[in-house]
Amino acid sequence: MGEVWTVLRVLEWTAGYFRERGIESARLDADLLLAKTLGVDRVGLYLRYDQPLNPEELNSFRAWVARRARHEPLAYILGEVEFWSLAFGLTPDVLIPRPDTEVLVEEALARGPEGARVLDVGTGSGAIAVCLAVERPTWQVTALDVSPAALAVAQDNARRHQVAERMRFLQGDLARLPDEKFDLIVANPPYIPSADLAGLMPDVRDYEPHLALDGGPDGLAAYRALAAQAPRCLSPEGRLLVEIGQGQEPAVQELFTQAGLQGPFSRADYAGIIRVVGATRK
């Protein structure tokens, strides 16, 4: 008679296996992968602790465990992530949205006028742009990305949240923004210095798109490009809002000031780290 692998036994074994391989959220990841396998939520797992897994369920689960043990991000394995209390579909073509970026959404919602024309530069999964369109039905949101594959993910997410008809998707590089006027330009651009990429956690370094991570030699290349174009692309009183890396606030504010933008401001995330910098075209 073969071994009986109950839900509880599978979870305990998998959590230990993940810990041995340096997975910090070992038990949580085990829970989420098994819940996905069985088509239940985490509460459903607790109600099924004594339930044995059948061979098909075990085979599916083992394949996902092997991927996570190689440090492939859980969000890519599951195919989605929660952001702003909304579920966003993901592929390895886009950066995984982080909770820290929600403060950029908060600032945009607080500072954009009624009927704002909004440009999200480097939209990736579309998380920022879609959230703005969901929260502000009168806003005209344009999502820009250099990657056609990323734009396809963003469009899928817009359809998922029923805002695709109120959005526009453009392929283009942040070095050449559209020749239009926007009341609000938002961006979570690449800001990691090139030399630091090798030292990132393997979950990020080996799986997330470097195009969305590499900020050039000093991590500021994207901010220079955005600041240089802001006077041309912002309407009077229009605002540029960007997410930044830790410690980049002074340099980014200086770039904005040199470009002629005024009233620079910053916003910390809920861990107290300055996460957003913005300024206004007067």
Helices and strands as residue ranges (DSSP letters): H 7-20, H 26-38, H 42-46, H 55-69, H 74-78, E 80-83, E 86-89, G 99-101, H 102-111, E 117-121, H 127-135, E 140-145, H 148-160, G 164-166, E 167-171, E 182-187, G 194-199, H 202-205, G 210-212, H 221-233, E 234-243, H 249-258, E 262-268, E 274-280
